[in-house]
Amino acid sequence: MKTVVVALGGNAILKPGQKGTIEEQMSNVNGAARNIVKLVQEGYEVVIAHGNGPQVGNILLQNAAARDQVPAMPLYVCGAESQGLIGYMIQQNIMNELMKAGIKKPVVTVLTQVVVDPKDVAFQNPSKPVGAFYTEGEAKKGMEKGESWVEDSGRGWRKVVPSPRPIDVVELEEVKDLIEAGCIVVSVGGGGIPVMRDEAGILSGVEAVIDKDLASSLLAKELGADILAIATDVPNVAINFGTPQQKNLGTITVAEAKGYAEEGQFGKGSMGPKVQAIVEFVEHGGEGIITSLDNLRDAVVGDQGTKIVQ
């Protein structure tokens, strides 16, 4: 039986323009769950990863608003909170869709820590904005505490944190055991809770954000998955995007994907990390897919979406 790791983008959980109520998010996740259950019906073992950008941003806002009443939690703890929040929504919706389909299969969310290297160059250059916009005065107070802040296009000041590469999934063996027991597993939510491991093997949380697609790629590699499918808001990766010369890509090789990346065809904050994550997975064996949620089943089983192969 083949294993597919499905990485859900933020749009699968909270769409642009929505407030982020639980009703909105549950409705969105239900749509994702229906598409994921189609893969289960086709006989695939499914592992789910997901982003957490809007949710952890809201948790940070709640922390900031209530900091005079209760202690604010660090970013990595907020990330853990978001894993539980989103994992619950995914888990319940998939369980309900499996029930409707007459399939008996457990669904489990694993609170997942992901190790980063303290010597990663990202720690010398924090670049990932987190949380809300603040005034310059509030930013200076943060800087006095050793935080990094940047002015963002005239909209205000935002805190920035490192985005180091993931190097190890702490709960990997537990995820493997759950898959072997027949479970659908939700793991490395939001890229995982970033932690460092000292020489004695002791773990500690670190103020950072791990790219969800790179963490999904690492998990897929370490699981020996057959397919990594990144679900986004477009059916295909395109070159010359948004121009009259736009071309949607079908099946391409790793070498072709790298060539397009070197040409600057994929945005650094959008499609670039997704293509990079797929390429890194495919170089270790397996097949990579980037497509929309609605196309997910047909991309995995058939010829839809963009596929990157050896």
C-alpha positions as CSV (number, residue, x, y, z in Angstrom):
1,M,0.0,0.0,0.0
2,K,1.4,3.4,-1.0
3,T,1.8,6.2,1.5
4,V,1.1,9.8,0.5
5,V,2.0,12.8,2.6
6,V,-0.5,15.6,1.9
7,A,0.6,19.1,2.9
8,L,-2.3,21.5,3.3
9,G,-1.8,25.2,2.7
10,G,-3.4,27.9,4.9
11,N,-6.2,28.4,2.3
12,A,-7.5,24.9,3.2
13,I,-8.2,26.1,6.7
14,L,-8.7,29.9,6.6
15,K,-9.5,31.7,3.3
16,P,-8.5,35.4,2.6
17,G,-11.0,37.9,3.8
18,Q,-12.5,35.6,6.4
19,K,-12.5,36.5,10.1
20,G,-11.4,33.2,11.3
21,T,-14.4,32.0,13.3
22,I,-14.5,28.4,14.2
23,E,-17.5,27.9,11.9
24,E,-15.6,29.3,8.9
25,Q,-12.5,27.2,9.6
26,M,-14.5,24.0,10.2
27,S,-16.4,24.5,6.9
28,N,-13.1,25.0,5.0
29,V,-11.4,22.0,6.7
30,N,-14.5,19.8,5.9
31,G,-13.9,20.5,2.2
32,A,-10.2,19.4,2.6
33,A,-11.3,16.3,4.5
34,R,-13.7,15.2,1.8
35,N,-10.8,15.4,-0.7
36,I,-8.4,13.5,1.6
37,V,-10.9,10.7,2.2
38,K,-11.1,10.2,-1.6
39,L,-7.4,9.1,-1.3
40,V,-8.3,6.7,1.5
41,Q,-11.0,5.2,-0.7
42,E,-8.4,4.6,-3.4
43,G,-6.3,2.6,-1.0
44,Y,-3.6,5.0,0.1
45,E,-2.1,5.4,3.5
46,V,-2.4,9.2,4.2
47,V,-0.3,11.4,6.4
48,I,-1.3,15.1,6.7
49,A,0.8,18.1,7.3
50,H,-0.5,21.7,7.4
51,G,0.3,25.4,7.7
52,N,-0.6,27.5,10.7
53,G,0.1,31.1,9.6
54,P,-3.3,32.7,10.2
55,Q,-4.0,30.7,13.4
56,V,-0.7,31.3,15.1
57,G,-0.9,34.9,14.2
58,N,-4.3,35.1,15.9
59,I,-2.9,33.3,19.0
60,L,-0.1,35.9,19.2
61,L,-2.7,38.7,19.0
62,Q,-4.7,37.1,21.8
63,N,-1.5,36.9,23.9
64,A,-0.6,40.5,23.2
65,A,-4.2,41.7,24.0
66,A,-4.2,39.8,27.3
67,R,-0.6,40.3,28.4
68,D,-1.6,42.5,31.4
69,Q,-3.9,39.7,32.7
70,V,-2.0,36.5,31.9
71,P,1.6,35.8,30.9
72,A,2.2,35.9,27.2
73,M,3.5,32.6,25.8
74,P,6.6,32.4,23.5
75,L,6.2,31.7,19.8
76,Y,7.0,28.0,19.9
77,V,4.3,27.5,22.6
78,C,1.9,29.3,20.4
79,G,2.9,27.0,17.6
80,A,2.1,24.0,19.8
81,E,-1.3,25.5,20.6
82,S,-2.0,26.0,16.9
83,Q,-1.1,22.3,16.2
84,G,-3.7,21.2,18.7
85,L,-6.3,23.7,17.3
86,I,-5.9,22.7,13.7
87,G,-5.2,19.1,14.4
88,Y,-8.6,18.9,16.2
89,M,-10.4,20.4,13.2
90,I,-8.7,18.1,10.7
91,Q,-9.1,15.0,12.9
92,Q,-12.8,15.5,13.5
93,N,-13.7,16.4,10.0
94,I,-11.8,13.4,8.5
95,M,-13.4,11.1,11.1
96,N,-16.9,12.3,10.1
97,E,-16.2,11.9,6.4
98,L,-14.8,8.4,7.0
99,M,-18.0,7.6,9.0
100,K,-20.1,8.8,6.1
101,A,-18.1,6.6,3.7
102,G,-18.5,3.6,5.9
103,I,-14.7,3.3,6.5
104,K,-13.4,2.4,10.0
105,K,-10.0,4.0,10.3
106,P,-8.5,5.9,13.3
107,V,-7.3,9.5,12.9
108,V,-4.6,10.7,15.2
109,T,-2.9,14.1,15.6
110,V,0.7,14.0,16.9
111,L,2.0,17.1,18.6
112,T,5.3,17.2,16.6
113,Q,8.6,18.8,17.5
114,V,11.1,19.4,14.7
115,V,14.8,19.9,15.3
116,V,16.7,22.9,13.9
117,D,20.5,23.6,14.0
118,P,21.5,26.4,16.3
119,K,24.3,27.2,13.8
120,D,21.8,27.7,11.0
121,V,22.6,31.0,9.2
122,A,18.9,31.9,9.6
123,F,19.6,32.8,13.3
124,Q,22.0,35.5,12.1
125,N,19.3,37.0,9.8
126,P,15.8,36.8,11.2
127,S,13.5,37.4,8.3
128,K,10.0,35.8,8.9
129,P,7.4,38.3,10.1
130,V,5.1,37.1,12.8
131,G,2.1,38.6,14.6
132,A,0.4,42.0,14.1
133,F,1.6,45.5,13.1
134,Y,2.8,47.8,15.8
135,T,4.0,51.3,16.3
136,E,7.7,52.3,16.1
137,G,7.6,52.9,19.9
138,E,6.3,49.4,20.6
139,A,8.9,48.0,18.2
140,K,11.7,49.8,20.0
141,K,10.6,48.2,23.3
142,G,10.9,44.8,21.7
143,M,14.3,45.6,20.3
144,E,15.4,46.6,23.8
145,K,14.6,43.0,24.9
146,G,16.8,41.7,22.1
147,E,14.0,41.1,19.5
148,S,14.3,41.8,15.8
149,W,11.8,44.1,14.2
150,V,11.3,45.6,10.7
151,E,9.2,48.4,9.2
152,D,6.8,46.8,6.7
153,S,6.0,48.9,3.7
154,G,4.6,51.8,5.7
155,R,2.0,49.6,7.4
156,G,3.8,49.5,10.7
157,W,6.4,47.5,12.5
158,R,6.5,43.7,12.8
159,K,8.6,41.3,14.8
160,V,10.7,39.0,12.6
161,V,12.1,35.6,13.7
162,P,14.5,33.1,12.1
163,S,13.3,30.5,9.6
164,P,15.9,27.7,9.9
165,R,15.8,24.5,7.9
166,P,14.3,21.4,9.6
167,I,16.7,18.6,10.2
168,D,14.9,16.0,12.2
169,V,11.3,15.0,13.2
170,V,11.4,14.1,16.9
171,E,8.3,12.0,17.0
172,L,9.1,10.2,13.7
173,E,9.0,6.6,15.1
174,E,5.7,7.3,16.8
175,V,4.3,8.5,13.5
176,K,5.6,5.3,11.8
177,D,4.0,3.1,14.4
178,L,0.7,4.8,14.0
179,I,0.8,4.4,10.2
180,E,1.6,0.7,10.6
181,A,-1.4,0.4,13.0
182,G,-3.6,1.7,10.2
183,C,-4.1,5.3,11.4
184,I,-4.4,8.5,9.4
185,V,-1.8,10.7,11.0
186,V,-1.7,14.5,11.3
187,S,1.9,15.6,11.9
188,V,4.5,18.5,11.6
189,G,1.7,21.1,11.8
190,G,2.8,24.6,11.0
191,G,6.3,23.1,10.1
192,G,6.5,21.6,13.6
193,I,7.3,23.1,17.0
194,P,10.9,24.3,16.5
195,V,13.3,22.8,19.0
196,M,17.1,22.5,19.5
197,R,18.8,19.4,20.8
198,D,22.0,19.8,22.9
199,E,24.9,17.4,23.1
200,A,23.2,15.4,25.8
201,G,20.1,15.1,23.6
202,I,18.0,17.5,25.8
203,L,15.4,19.4,23.8
204,S,14.3,23.0,24.2
205,G,12.0,25.3,22.3
206,V,13.4,28.1,20.2
207,E,11.8,31.3,18.8
208,A,11.6,30.5,15.1
209,V,9.3,29.5,12.3
210,I,9.9,26.4,10.2
211,D,8.7,26.4,6.6
212,K,5.7,24.0,6.4
213,D,6.6,22.7,2.9
214,L,10.2,21.9,3.9
215,A,9.0,20.2,7.1
216,S,6.5,18.2,5.0
217,S,9.3,17.2,2.6
218,L,11.5,16.1,5.5
219,L,8.7,14.0,7.1
220,A,7.9,12.4,3.7
221,K,11.6,11.5,3.2
222,E,12.1,10.1,6.7
223,L,8.9,8.1,6.4
224,G,10.0,6.7,3.0
225,A,6.6,7.9,1.5
226,D,5.8,7.2,-2.1
227,I,4.2,10.6,-2.9
228,L,4.4,14.1,-1.4
229,A,1.4,16.2,-2.5
230,I,1.4,19.9,-1.7
231,A,-2.2,21.2,-1.9
232,T,-2.4,24.9,-2.8
233,D,-4.9,27.3,-4.4
234,V,-4.0,26.7,-8.0
235,P,-4.4,23.4,-10.0
236,N,-0.9,23.7,-11.6
237,V,2.5,25.3,-11.2
238,A,3.0,27.8,-14.0
239,I,5.9,29.6,-15.6
240,N,5.6,33.2,-16.8
241,F,2.7,33.4,-14.3
242,G,0.2,36.2,-14.8
243,T,1.4,37.1,-18.3
244,P,0.0,36.3,-21.8
245,Q,2.9,33.7,-22.0
246,Q,1.7,31.8,-18.9
247,K,2.2,28.1,-19.3
248,N,0.8,25.6,-16.8
249,L,3.2,22.7,-16.1
250,G,2.2,19.1,-16.2
251,T,4.9,16.4,-15.6
252,I,8.4,17.8,-15.4
253,T,11.8,16.5,-14.2
254,V,13.8,17.6,-11.3
255,A,16.3,19.2,-13.7
256,E,13.6,21.2,-15.4
257,A,12.2,22.4,-12.1
258,K,15.6,23.5,-11.0
259,G,16.1,25.3,-14.3
260,Y,12.8,27.2,-13.9
261,A,13.7,28.1,-10.3
262,E,17.1,29.5,-11.4
263,E,15.3,31.6,-14.0
264,G,13.2,33.1,-11.1
265,Q,9.9,31.6,-12.3
266,F,8.7,30.8,-8.8
267,G,8.0,33.5,-6.2
268,K,10.1,33.3,-3.0
269,G,7.1,33.7,-0.8
270,S,4.7,31.6,-2.7
271,M,5.5,28.8,-5.2
272,G,9.3,28.8,-4.7
273,P,9.4,26.9,-1.3
274,K,6.8,24.4,-2.6
275,V,8.9,23.5,-5.7
276,Q,12.1,23.4,-3.5
277,A,10.4,21.0,-1.0
278,I,9.1,18.7,-3.8
279,V,12.5,18.7,-5.5
280,E,14.3,17.7,-2.3
281,F,11.8,14.9,-1.7
282,V,11.9,13.5,-5.3
283,E,15.8,13.5,-5.2
284,H,15.4,11.0,-2.4
285,G,13.0,8.8,-4.4
286,G,9.2,9.0,-4.9
287,E,7.0,11.4,-6.8
288,G,6.0,15.0,-6.0
289,I,2.8,16.7,-6.8
290,I,1.6,20.3,-6.5
291,T,-2.1,21.0,-7.2
292,S,-5.3,22.3,-5.8
293,L,-7.3,20.5,-3.1
294,D,-10.2,19.8,-5.6
295,N,-7.7,18.2,-8.0
296,L,-5.9,16.2,-5.2
297,R,-7.4,12.7,-5.9
298,D,-7.1,13.1,-9.7
299,A,-3.5,14.3,-9.4
300,V,-2.5,11.4,-7.2
301,V,-4.4,8.7,-9.1
302,G,-4.4,10.2,-12.6
303,D,-2.7,13.0,-14.6
304,Q,-3.9,16.2,-13.1
305,G,-1.7,18.9,-11.4
306,T,2.0,19.4,-11.7
307,K,4.1,16.4,-11.1
308,I,7.9,16.5,-10.5
309,V,9.7,13.2,-11.2
310,Q,13.3,12.0,-11.3
